[in-house]
Amino acid sequence: MTDRFLVVLDSLVQAASDVRRTSDAVRDGLVGALDDEVAVGHDVLQGVLGEFGERWQLGLDALLGGQHDIADRLDACVASYASTDRAAAAAYTAATSGS
């Protein structure tokens, strides 16, 4: 068995896309709209629910804040791996063709 390192670029591209899509879906969720859309029939409870929604949204924003950075870094890795692969292929071709 040979030791080798394999990077599947399509998987990295898909991972970056999935991170962005998931982050956007959560960020665009209904948490912020709970206060407006849910009538509980009690003013104090409505206020508590609104405050909870605001705090929950702040937590989600903090949690998701770096997700697009992660996706950007995955994209940068794809570009770096692809560039390195092309350079290695060119060097191999040059070495085996005698030029």
MOPAC internal coordinates of N, CA, C and O (Angstrom, degrees):
PM7 1SCF
backbone

  N    0.0000 0     0.00 0     0.00 0    0    0    0
  C    1.4429 1     0.00 0     0.00 0    1    0    0
  C    1.5235 1   108.64 1     0.00 0    2    1    0
  O    1.2310 1   120.82 1   -47.87 1    3    2    1
  N    1.3027 1   116.04 1   132.13 1    3    2    1
  C    1.4630 1   120.10 1   179.86 1    5    3    2
  C    1.5165 1   110.23 1   -95.94 1    6    5    3
  O    1.2310 1   121.56 1   -33.63 1    7    6    5
  N    1.3101 1   114.61 1   146.37 1    7    6    5
  C    1.4639 1   119.62 1   173.79 1    9    7    6
  C    1.5134 1   107.78 1   -84.13 1   10    9    7
  O    1.2310 1   120.76 1   -49.21 1   11   10    9
  N    1.3060 1   116.15 1   130.79 1   11   10    9
  C    1.4460 1   119.14 1   178.07 1   13   11   10
  C    1.5233 1   109.48 1  -150.14 1   14   13   11
  O    1.2310 1   121.73 1   -20.44 1   15   14   13
  N    1.2886 1   114.29 1   159.56 1   15   14   13
  C    1.4541 1   122.63 1   178.98 1   17   15   14
  C    1.5125 1   107.38 1  -116.64 1   18   17   15
  O    1.2310 1   120.53 1   -55.77 1   19   18   17
  N    1.3148 1   116.59 1   124.23 1   19   18   17
  C    1.4582 1   121.00 1  -176.87 1   21   19   18
  C    1.5242 1   109.18 1  -127.16 1   22   21   19
  O    1.2310 1   120.89 1   -50.84 1   23   22   21
  N    1.3054 1   115.91 1   129.16 1   23   22   21
  C    1.4572 1   121.86 1   175.58 1   25   23   22
  C    1.5219 1   107.10 1  -117.54 1   26   25   23
  O    1.2310 1   120.80 1   -55.82 1   27   26   25
  N    1.3133 1   116.08 1   124.18 1   27   26   25
  C    1.4595 1   121.20 1   177.94 1   29   27   26
  C    1.5295 1   106.74 1   -95.86 1   30   29   27
  O    1.2310 1   121.35 1   -80.01 1   31   30   29
  N    1.3264 1   115.02 1    99.99 1   31   30   29
  C    1.4626 1   120.41 1  -174.01 1   33   31   30
  C    1.5146 1   112.33 1   -59.55 1   34   33   31
  O    1.2310 1   119.98 1   141.35 1   35   34   33
  N    1.3175 1   117.65 1   -38.65 1   35   34   33
  C    1.4684 1   120.09 1   179.15 1   37   35   34
  C    1.5265 1   111.17 1   -59.27 1   38   37   35
  O    1.2310 1   120.59 1   144.81 1   39   38   37
  N    1.3208 1   116.47 1   -35.19 1   39   38   37
  C    1.4684 1   119.94 1   178.90 1   41   39   38
  C    1.5234 1   111.10 1   -68.14 1   42   41   39
  O    1.2310 1   120.22 1   140.91 1   43   42   41
  N    1.3312 1   117.18 1   -39.09 1   43   42   41
  C    1.4586 1   120.04 1   177.28 1   45   43   42
  C    1.5259 1   111.54 1   -66.60 1   46   45   43
  O    1.2310 1   120.59 1   138.97 1   47   46   45
  N    1.3278 1   116.47 1   -41.03 1   47   46   45
  C    1.4636 1   120.75 1   177.64 1   49   47   46
  C    1.5264 1   109.43 1   -62.00 1   50   49   47
  O    1.2310 1   120.24 1   135.82 1   51   50   49
  N    1.3255 1   117.14 1   -44.18 1   51   50   49
  C    1.4665 1   121.29 1   179.41 1   53   51   50
  C    1.5296 1   110.64 1   -64.80 1   54   53   51
  O    1.2310 1   120.15 1   139.94 1   55   54   53
  N    1.3268 1   117.32 1   -40.06 1   55   54   53
  C    1.4635 1   120.69 1   178.82 1   57   55   54
  C    1.5276 1   110.92 1   -61.76 1   58   57   55
  O    1.2310 1   120.03 1   135.64 1   59   58   57
  N    1.3194 1   117.55 1   -44.36 1   59   58   57
  C    1.4650 1   120.91 1   178.63 1   61   59   58
  C    1.5246 1   110.13 1   -60.88 1   62   61   59
  O    1.2310 1   120.56 1   135.94 1   63   62   61
  N    1.3143 1   116.54 1   -44.06 1   63   62   61
  C    1.4606 1   120.85 1   179.23 1   65   63   62
  C    1.5307 1   111.10 1   -63.44 1   66   65   63
  O    1.2310 1   120.36 1   137.03 1   67   66   65
  N    1.3221 1   116.92 1   -42.97 1   67   66   65
  C    1.4648 1   121.33 1  -179.59 1   69   67   66
  C    1.5223 1   111.63 1   -64.72 1   70   69   67
  O    1.2310 1   120.29 1   139.63 1   71   70   69
  N    1.3363 1   117.05 1   -40.37 1   71   70   69
  C    1.4635 1   120.68 1   178.43 1   73   71   70
  C    1.5276 1   109.98 1   -61.52 1   74   73   71
  O    1.2310 1   120.52 1   133.12 1   75   74   73
  N    1.3248 1   116.61 1   -46.88 1   75   74   73
  C    1.4749 1   119.91 1   179.29 1   77   75   74
  C    1.5288 1   111.60 1   -62.77 1   78   77   75
  O    1.2310 1   120.71 1   134.05 1   79   78   77
  N    1.3260 1   116.25 1   -45.95 1   79   78   77
  C    1.4710 1   120.85 1  -177.26 1   81   79   78
  C    1.5251 1   111.06 1   -63.30 1   82   81   79
  O    1.2310 1   120.23 1   135.85 1   83   82   81
  N    1.3245 1   117.16 1   -44.15 1   83   82   81
  C    1.4629 1   121.26 1  -179.80 1   85   83   82
  C    1.5203 1   110.94 1   -66.28 1   86   85   83
  O    1.2310 1   120.93 1   135.20 1   87   86   85
  N    1.3188 1   115.83 1   -44.80 1   87   86   85
  C    1.4624 1   120.27 1   179.00 1   89   87   86
  C    1.5232 1   111.23 1   -59.70 1   90   89   87
  O    1.2310 1   120.50 1   135.22 1   91   90   89
  N    1.3149 1   116.65 1   -44.78 1   91   90   89
  C    1.4659 1   120.63 1   179.87 1   93   91   90
  C    1.5242 1   111.40 1   -65.83 1   94   93   91
  O    1.2310 1   120.20 1   140.79 1   95   94   93
  N    1.3227 1   117.23 1   -39.21 1   95   94   93
  C    1.4642 1   120.74 1  -179.88 1   97   95   94
  C    1.5272 1   110.78 1   -64.07 1   98   97   95
  O    1.2310 1   120.50 1   137.46 1   99   98   97
  N    1.3240 1   116.65 1   -42.54 1   99   98   97
  C    1.4633 1   120.23 1   179.31 1  101   99   98
  C    1.5230 1   109.91 1   -69.19 1  102  101   99
  O    1.2310 1   120.55 1   136.39 1  103  102  101
  N    1.3143 1   116.56 1   -43.61 1  103  102  101
  C    1.4673 1   120.96 1  -179.09 1  105  103  102
  C    1.5304 1   111.00 1   -62.08 1  106  105  103
  O    1.2310 1   119.99 1   144.19 1  107  106  105
  N    1.3259 1   117.62 1   -35.81 1  107  106  105
  C    1.4675 1   121.97 1  -178.54 1  109  107  106
  C    1.5204 1   112.22 1   -88.95 1  110  109  107
  O    1.2310 1   120.28 1  -168.39 1  111  110  109
  N    1.3303 1   117.08 1    11.61 1  111  110  109
  C    1.4624 1   121.67 1  -176.55 1  113  111  110
  C    1.5158 1   113.48 1   -66.80 1  114  113  111
  O    1.2310 1   121.22 1     7.60 1  115  114  113
  N    1.2998 1   115.26 1  -172.40 1  115  114  113
  C    1.4542 1   121.91 1  -172.24 1  117  115  114
  C    1.5201 1   114.38 1   -93.67 1  118  117  115
  O    1.2310 1   118.90 1  -176.69 1  119  118  117
  N    1.3166 1   119.70 1     3.31 1  119  118  117
  C    1.4636 1   120.88 1  -175.02 1  121  119  118
  C    1.5221 1   111.39 1   -57.40 1  122  121  119
  O    1.2310 1   120.09 1   132.51 1  123  122  121
  N    1.3088 1   117.44 1   -47.49 1  123  122  121
  C    1.4596 1   120.45 1  -178.73 1  125  123  122
  C    1.5147 1   113.24 1   -66.66 1  126  125  123
  O    1.2310 1   119.96 1   159.21 1  127  126  125
  N    1.3108 1   117.69 1   -20.79 1  127  126  125
  C    1.4569 1   121.35 1  -177.87 1  129  127  126
  C    1.5267 1   113.03 1   -91.44 1  130  129  127
  O    1.2310 1   119.70 1   175.39 1  131  130  129
  N    1.3113 1   118.17 1    -4.61 1  131  130  129
  C    1.4638 1   119.47 1  -177.05 1  133  131  130
  C    1.5211 1   112.14 1   -58.44 1  134  133  131
  O    1.2310 1   120.53 1   137.08 1  135  134  133
  N    1.3161 1   116.60 1   -42.92 1  135  134  133
  C    1.4544 1   120.03 1  -177.43 1  137  135  134
  C    1.5243 1   111.52 1   -60.43 1  138  137  135
  O    1.2310 1   120.17 1   143.45 1  139  138  137
  N    1.3151 1   117.28 1   -36.55 1  139  138  137
  C    1.4585 1   121.43 1  -178.21 1  141  139  138
  C    1.5252 1   113.08 1   -83.16 1  142  141  139
  O    1.2310 1   120.22 1   149.61 1  143  142  141
  N    1.3216 1   117.19 1   -30.39 1  143  142  141
  C    1.4557 1   120.06 1  -170.83 1  145  143  142
  C    1.5241 1   114.70 1   -97.70 1  146  145  143
  O    1.2310 1   119.91 1   163.28 1  147  146  145
  N    1.3235 1   117.78 1   -16.72 1  147  146  145
  C    1.4525 1   119.97 1  -176.10 1  149  147  146
  C    1.5243 1   108.82 1  -111.09 1  150  149  147
  O    1.2310 1   120.64 1   -63.98 1  151  150  149
  N    1.3016 1   116.38 1   116.02 1  151  150  149
  C    1.4624 1   121.64 1   176.36 1  153  151  150
  C    1.5229 1   107.77 1   -98.35 1  154  153  151
  O    1.2310 1   120.45 1   -61.95 1  155  154  153
  N    1.3227 1   116.74 1   118.05 1  155  154  153
  C    1.4601 1   119.94 1  -176.66 1  157  155  154
  C    1.5208 1   112.44 1  -100.94 1  158  157  155
  O    1.2310 1   120.04 1   171.59 1  159  158  157
  N    1.3387 1   117.54 1    -8.41 1  159  158  157
  C    1.4503 1   120.38 1   176.09 1  161  159  158
  C    1.5112 1   115.08 1    81.75 1  162  161  159
  O    1.2310 1   120.02 1  -168.58 1  163  162  161
  N    1.3289 1   117.56 1    11.42 1  163  162  161
  C    1.4702 1   121.23 1  -179.74 1  165  163  162
  C    1.5255 1   107.32 1  -146.06 1  166  165  163
  O    1.2310 1   120.43 1   -59.41 1  167  166  165
  N    1.3195 1   116.78 1   120.59 1  167  166  165
  C    1.4623 1   121.00 1  -173.32 1  169  167  166
  C    1.5271 1   112.94 1   -59.95 1  170  169  167
  O    1.2310 1   120.22 1   136.96 1  171  170  169
  N    1.3324 1   117.19 1   -43.04 1  171  170  169
  C    1.4648 1   120.27 1  -178.54 1  173  171  170
  C    1.5258 1   109.71 1   -66.39 1  174  173  171
  O    1.2310 1   120.55 1   134.26 1  175  174  173
  N    1.3176 1   116.56 1   -45.74 1  175  174  173
  C    1.4656 1   120.36 1   178.50 1  177  175  174
  C    1.5246 1   110.51 1   -62.78 1  178  177  175
  O    1.2310 1   120.20 1   141.92 1  179  178  177
  N    1.3205 1   117.23 1   -38.08 1  179  178  177
  C    1.4664 1   121.11 1   177.11 1  181  179  178
  C    1.5224 1   109.98 1   -60.67 1  182  181  179
  O    1.2310 1   120.53 1   137.41 1  183  182  181
  N    1.3319 1   116.59 1   -42.59 1  183  182  181
  C    1.4653 1   120.89 1   178.25 1  185  183  182
  C    1.5206 1   112.13 1   -64.34 1  186  185  183
  O    1.2310 1   120.42 1   137.78 1  187  186  185
  N    1.3276 1   116.81 1   -42.22 1  187  186  185
  C    1.4675 1   121.37 1   178.42 1  189  187  186
  C    1.5239 1   109.92 1   -63.68 1  190  189  187
  O    1.2310 1   120.65 1   137.23 1  191  190  189
  N    1.3228 1   116.36 1   -42.77 1  191  190  189
  C    1.4566 1   120.29 1   178.43 1  193  191  190
  C    1.5304 1   110.86 1   -62.07 1  194  193  191
  O    1.2310 1   120.55 1   137.42 1  195  194  193
  N    1.3353 1   116.55 1   -42.58 1  195  194  193
  C    1.4640 1   120.29 1   177.83 1  197  195  194
  C    1.5174 1   111.92 1   -62.20 1  198  197  195
  O    1.2310 1   120.43 1   137.35 1  199  198  197
  N    1.3330 1   116.79 1   -42.65 1  199  198  197
  C    1.4719 1   120.44 1   178.84 1  201  199  198
  C    1.5250 1   110.94 1   -65.21 1  202  201  199
  O    1.2310 1   120.71 1   138.48 1  203  202  201
  N    1.3266 1   116.25 1   -41.52 1  203  202  201
  C    1.4615 1   120.06 1   176.76 1  205  203  202
  C    1.5205 1   110.32 1   -59.22 1  206  205  203
  O    1.2310 1   120.44 1   134.16 1  207  206  205
  N    1.3409 1   116.76 1   -45.84 1  207  206  205
  C    1.4667 1   120.75 1   179.81 1  209  207  206
  C    1.5112 1   112.05 1   -60.35 1  210  209  207
  O    1.2310 1   120.17 1   138.34 1  211  210  209
  N    1.3248 1   117.29 1   -41.66 1  211  210  209
  C    1.4695 1   120.93 1   178.70 1  213  211  210
  C    1.5227 1   111.25 1   -63.25 1  214  213  211
  O    1.2310 1   120.80 1   135.02 1  215  214  213
  N    1.3272 1   116.07 1   -44.98 1  215  214  213
  C    1.4712 1   119.73 1  -179.91 1  217  215  214
  C    1.5195 1   111.32 1   -67.41 1  218  217  215
  O    1.2310 1   120.76 1   140.31 1  219  218  217
  N    1.3204 1   116.16 1   -39.69 1  219  218  217
  C    1.4645 1   119.97 1   178.01 1  221  219  218
  C    1.5277 1   109.95 1   -61.41 1  222  221  219
  O    1.2310 1   120.70 1   136.78 1  223  222  221
  N    1.3357 1   116.28 1   -43.22 1  223  222  221
  C    1.4638 1   120.54 1   179.94 1  225  223  222
  C    1.5227 1   110.53 1   -63.76 1  226  225  223
  O    1.2310 1   119.78 1   140.14 1  227  226  225
  N    1.3344 1   118.03 1   -39.86 1  227  226  225
  C    1.4664 1   120.68 1   176.59 1  229  227  226
  C    1.5270 1   110.90 1   -60.62 1  230  229  227
  O    1.2310 1   120.64 1   138.78 1  231  230  229
  N    1.3379 1   116.38 1   -41.22 1  231  230  229
  C    1.4604 1   120.21 1   177.58 1  233  231  230
  C    1.5157 1   112.19 1   -63.86 1  234  233  231
  O    1.2310 1   120.72 1   136.54 1  235  234  233
  N    1.3277 1   116.23 1   -43.46 1  235  234  233
  C    1.4616 1   119.68 1   177.46 1  237  235  234
  C    1.5203 1   111.31 1   -62.69 1  238  237  235
  O    1.2310 1   120.54 1   137.08 1  239  238  237
  N    1.3371 1   116.56 1   -42.92 1  239  238  237
  C    1.4643 1   119.79 1   179.25 1  241  239  238
  C    1.5220 1   110.85 1   -60.58 1  242  241  239
  O    1.2310 1   120.34 1   138.39 1  243  242  241
  N    1.3392 1   116.96 1   -41.61 1  243  242  241
  C    1.4651 1   120.34 1   178.65 1  245  243  242
  C    1.5236 1   110.73 1   -65.63 1  246  245  243
  O    1.2310 1   120.66 1   138.43 1  247  246  245
  N    1.3147 1   116.34 1   -41.57 1  247  246  245
  C    1.4679 1   121.04 1  -179.19 1  249  247  246
  C    1.5135 1   112.00 1   -66.48 1  250  249  247
  O    1.2310 1   120.67 1   140.64 1  251  250  249
  N    1.3254 1   116.32 1   -39.36 1  251  250  249
  C    1.4628 1   120.87 1  -174.84 1  253  251  250
  C    1.5190 1   113.18 1   -91.39 1  254  253  251
  O    1.2310 1   119.88 1   175.44 1  255  254  253
  N    1.3083 1   117.83 1    -4.56 1  255  254  253
  C    1.4527 1   121.52 1  -174.35 1  257  255  254
  C    1.5157 1   114.71 1   -54.45 1  258  257  255
  O    1.2310 1   119.88 1   143.17 1  259  258  257
  N    1.3134 1   117.84 1   -36.83 1  259  258  257
  C    1.4577 1   120.26 1  -176.35 1  261  259  258
  C    1.5115 1   115.05 1   -96.72 1  262  261  259
  O    1.2310 1   120.05 1  -176.37 1  263  262  261
  N    1.3129 1   117.51 1     3.63 1  263  262  261
  C    1.4572 1   119.78 1  -174.63 1  265  263  262
  C    1.5277 1   112.66 1   -64.81 1  266  265  263
  O    1.2310 1   120.04 1   140.60 1  267  266  265
  N    1.3173 1   117.53 1   -39.40 1  267  266  265
  C    1.4682 1   119.06 1   178.96 1  269  267  266
  C    1.5326 1   110.09 1   -69.53 1  270  269  267
  O    1.2310 1   120.15 1   148.71 1  271  270  269
  N    1.3342 1   117.32 1   -31.29 1  271  270  269
  C    1.4620 1   119.79 1   174.35 1  273  271  270
  C    1.5224 1   111.19 1   -63.34 1  274  273  271
  O    1.2310 1   120.86 1   140.31 1  275  274  273
  N    1.3252 1   115.95 1   -39.69 1  275  274  273
  C    1.4650 1   120.16 1   177.53 1  277  275  274
  C    1.5256 1   109.95 1   -62.75 1  278  277  275
  O    1.2310 1   120.43 1   134.97 1  279  278  277
  N    1.3193 1   116.78 1   -45.03 1  279  278  277
  C    1.4621 1   120.48 1   178.94 1  281  279  278
  C    1.5232 1   110.87 1   -63.17 1  282  281  279
  O    1.2310 1   120.24 1   140.19 1  283  282  281
  N    1.3354 1   117.15 1   -39.81 1  283  282  281
  C    1.4674 1   120.44 1   177.68 1  285  283  282
  C    1.5277 1   110.80 1   -62.82 1  286  285  283
  O    1.2310 1   120.28 1   141.39 1  287  286  285
  N    1.3130 1   117.07 1   -38.61 1  287  286  285
  C    1.4727 1   120.13 1   178.96 1  289  287  286
  C    1.5236 1   111.30 1   -68.76 1  290  289  287
  O    1.2310 1   120.57 1   143.60 1  291  290  289
  N    1.3244 1   116.51 1   -36.40 1  291  290  289
  C    1.4663 1   119.20 1   174.77 1  293  291  290
  C    1.5219 1   110.40 1   -62.47 1  294  293  291
  O    1.2310 1   120.38 1   136.88 1  295  294  293
  N    1.3343 1   116.87 1   -43.12 1  295  294  293
  C    1.4687 1   120.42 1   177.09 1  297  295  294
  C    1.5266 1   111.15 1   -61.11 1  298  297  295
  O    1.2310 1   120.32 1   139.58 1  299  298  297
  N    1.3241 1   117.00 1   -40.42 1  299  298  297
  C    1.4680 1   120.79 1   178.55 1  301  299  298
  C    1.5298 1   110.47 1   -64.80 1  302  301  299
  O    1.2310 1   120.32 1   142.21 1  303  302  301
  N    1.3248 1   117.00 1   -37.79 1  303  302  301
  C    1.4728 1   120.70 1   176.67 1  305  303  302
  C    1.5266 1   110.67 1   -63.25 1  306  305  303
  O    1.2310 1   120.57 1   137.68 1  307  306  305
  N    1.3192 1   116.52 1   -42.32 1  307  306  305
  C    1.4647 1   120.31 1   178.08 1  309  307  306
  C    1.5221 1   109.82 1   -58.82 1  310  309  307
  O    1.2310 1   120.51 1   132.31 1  311  310  309
  N    1.3313 1   116.63 1   -47.69 1  311  310  309
  C    1.4678 1   120.63 1  -179.41 1  313  311  310
  C    1.5255 1   110.82 1   -61.65 1  314  313  311
  O    1.2310 1   120.33 1   138.27 1  315  314  313
  N    1.3232 1   116.97 1   -41.73 1  315  314  313
  C    1.4659 1   121.08 1  -179.49 1  317  315  314
  C    1.5269 1   111.65 1   -66.61 1  318  317  315
  O    1.2310 1   120.63 1   133.16 1  319  318  317
  N    1.3382 1   116.39 1   -46.84 1  319  318  317
  C    1.4688 1   119.79 1   178.48 1  321  319  318
  C    1.5252 1   111.26 1   -61.93 1  322  321  319
  O    1.2310 1   120.32 1   137.20 1  323  322  321
  N    1.3199 1   117.00 1   -42.80 1  323  322  321
  C    1.4648 1   120.61 1  -179.33 1  325  323  322
  C    1.5210 1   110.65 1   -64.02 1  326  325  323
  O    1.2310 1   120.21 1   137.91 1  327  326  325
  N    1.3209 1   117.20 1   -42.09 1  327  326  325
  C    1.4610 1   121.37 1   178.59 1  329  327  326
  C    1.5291 1   111.14 1   -63.88 1  330  329  327
  O    1.2310 1   120.76 1   135.94 1  331  330  329
  N    1.3166 1   116.16 1   -44.06 1  331  330  329
  C    1.4685 1   120.79 1   178.70 1  333  331  330
  C    1.5220 1   110.62 1   -63.81 1  334  333  331
  O    1.2310 1   120.59 1   139.45 1  335  334  333
  N    1.3218 1   116.47 1   -40.55 1  335  334  333
  C    1.4607 1   120.76 1   179.07 1  337  335  334
  C    1.5260 1   111.30 1   -63.73 1  338  337  335
  O    1.2310 1   120.67 1   136.85 1  339  338  337
  N    1.3367 1   116.32 1   -43.15 1  339  338  337
  C    1.4736 1   119.45 1   178.05 1  341  339  338
  C    1.5231 1   111.01 1   -63.56 1  342  341  339
  O    1.2310 1   120.05 1   138.64 1  343  342  341
  N    1.3234 1   117.51 1   -41.36 1  343  342  341
  C    1.4702 1   120.99 1   179.32 1  345  343  342
  C    1.5251 1   110.75 1   -64.95 1  346  345  343
  O    1.2310 1   120.56 1   138.73 1  347  346  345
  N    1.3391 1   116.53 1   -41.27 1  347  346  345
  C    1.4633 1   120.10 1   178.81 1  349  347  346
  C    1.5293 1   110.52 1   -65.81 1  350  349  347
  O    1.2310 1   120.43 1   139.82 1  351  350  349
  N    1.3187 1   116.78 1   -40.18 1  351  350  349
  C    1.4634 1   120.29 1   178.41 1  353  351  350
  C    1.5209 1   110.93 1   -63.91 1  354  353  351
  O    1.2310 1   120.46 1   139.07 1  355  354  353
  N    1.3220 1   116.73 1   -40.93 1  355  354  353
  C    1.4682 1   120.50 1   178.97 1  357  355  354
  C    1.5207 1   110.44 1   -65.80 1  358  357  355
  O    1.2310 1   119.96 1   138.33 1  359  358  357
  N    1.3252 1   117.68 1   -41.67 1  359  358  357
  C    1.4651 1   121.14 1   178.68 1  361  359  358
  C    1.5235 1   110.79 1   -65.05 1  362  361  359
  O    1.2310 1   120.38 1   139.34 1  363  362  361
  N    1.3268 1   116.87 1   -40.66 1  363  362  361
  C    1.4589 1   120.88 1   178.30 1  365  363  362
  C    1.5314 1   110.49 1   -64.08 1  366  365  363
  O    1.2310 1   120.77 1   135.34 1  367  366  365
  N    1.3234 1   116.12 1   -44.66 1  367  366  365
  C    1.4582 1   120.35 1   179.46 1  369  367  366
  C    1.5258 1   110.79 1   -61.60 1  370  369  367
  O    1.2310 1   120.85 1   136.80 1  371  370  369
  N    1.3289 1   115.98 1   -43.20 1  371  370  369
  C    1.4671 1   119.77 1   178.73 1  373  371  370
  C    1.5229 1   111.42 1   -63.80 1  374  373  371
  O    1.2310 1   120.63 1   139.50 1  375  374  373
  N    1.3229 1   116.40 1   -40.50 1  375  374  373
  C    1.4636 1   121.01 1  -177.63 1  377  375  374
  C    1.5391 1   111.50 1   -69.63 1  378  377  375
  O    1.2310 1   120.63 1   142.73 1  379  378  377
  N    1.3032 1   116.41 1   -37.27 1  379  378  377
  C    1.4541 1   118.97 1  -176.78 1  381  379  378
  C    1.5280 1   112.84 1   -86.10 1  382  381  379
  O    1.2310 1   120.26 1   162.56 1  383  382  381
  N    1.3209 1   117.11 1   -17.44 1  383  382  381
  C    1.4711 1   118.50 1   179.82 1  385  383  382
  C    1.5233 1   111.26 1   -94.99 1  386  385  383
  O    1.2310 1   120.35 1   173.02 1  387  386  385
  N    1.3105 1   116.93 1    -6.98 1  387  386  385
  C    1.4504 1   120.82 1   177.61 1  389  387  386
  C    1.5118 1   113.64 1    80.17 1  390  389  387
  O    1.2310 1   119.61 1  -167.52 1  391  390  389
  N    1.3419 1   118.35 1    12.48 1  391  390  389
  C    1.4663 1   117.96 1   179.08 1  393  391  390
  C    1.5024 1   111.32 1   -99.11 1  394  393  391
  O    1.2310 1   120.10 1   180.00 1  395  394  393

